[in-house]
Amino acid sequence: MSRPLKTYKIYSYDGRHKVVTADMIDASSDEDAIARSTAAGFGSKCEIWLGRRLVAQLDAERRQA
């Protein structure tokens, strides 16, 4: 039996920590929300929220190709 999906908010920031985008994703768990956010490329800096709870802050450095 699969877990019910929860709606997470993803806030992406610029270099000055100003919100650039606010998106929503559905995920079955915090780990799933983090993986989906990373895979979707929501920017190098973002926060993932579930309601009033901060799930994660992602601060990945952009790689030079």
Protein Blocks (a to p, Z undefined) as FASTA:
>chain_A
ZZdddddddddddfkopafbdcddddfbfklmmmmmmmnonajbdcddehjbcfbdcddd
cddZZ
